[in-house]
């Protein structure tokens, strides 16, 4: 007897929630799509992919994010349609429909935080476990591996065309938040999504080369500076170990690289065998530090960063610190001392 196996589901939300989102978006003459400040591949890929499908159905679309010092991330300048994004001051003050993507809290909207209250209709699409909710239609599924997973499902429910560029954008979101399918969120359903996107024209070799296979000389010099400051505290985090370092705005200036270009430094630091938790403090132009944290599996860094005013996932999260390096390290060290397991 042949057993018919049901296709795995990568997103698990009630049918009425999907229907509500489809109804709002199909009826929109215009829509403003906003992702979180300092956007990553999942935020940008999800936003730009949904924008392509909405434009196809005749919706006038504006895409942006709310950094006070707004620039297009250099490392994502190759994405399809990235040239269509605009600075936050160019968005309409009262959007007909606002779609918030990959954003767990109002503060992560930056200077656009109040726009969610001004919008006539609001749709939130996210997969963060610590999403505080902004109201409106909420496509929030913490079990989803990436916001791109939810957008992929939404796009198909909208009846949109997933062409090669749209598939590439969604694939970028998927591989970014699964760590190129290395993280524990990678399931058979995630691979099923990837298979559909490859069938639609995404080219994994090209995406991998852009995301991980190309680094500037300047990045390597900043990486060298960061590694020269590396500190291992094997007794921290209740004996699970913590390794951390920092970069300065002078490092970036001398190397001629932007802040977003050095995000991969954390991927090198996190490989330290003796530590469950890794952190990199990256100094911004205003003197503040954008802190990236990663866990090898025994510590919920999402809860830690939420307590420090940020957020993210259980194994990958961040926050912004306005203290100096030593004070930032002490705050994080103290929070990690009582950090829960995932």
Protein Blocks (a to p, Z undefined) as FASTA:
>chain_A
ZZddddddfbdcdfklmmmmmmmmmmpmbdcddddehiafklmmmmmmmmmmmmmnopac
ddddfdfbdcddfklmmpghklmpccfklpcfbdfbdcdehiabfklnommlmmmmmpmb
dcdddfbfklgbjgjjddddfkbmbfklmmmmmmmmnopacdfklmmmmmmmmmmmnono
lamklcfklmmmmmmmmmnopafklmmmmmmmpccfklmmmmmmmmmmpccdfkggnhno
padddddfklmmmnopafklmmmmmmmmmmpmkbmbdcdddddfkopacdddddehlacf
klmmmmnopacdfkbccdddfbdfklmmmmmmmmmmmcccZZ
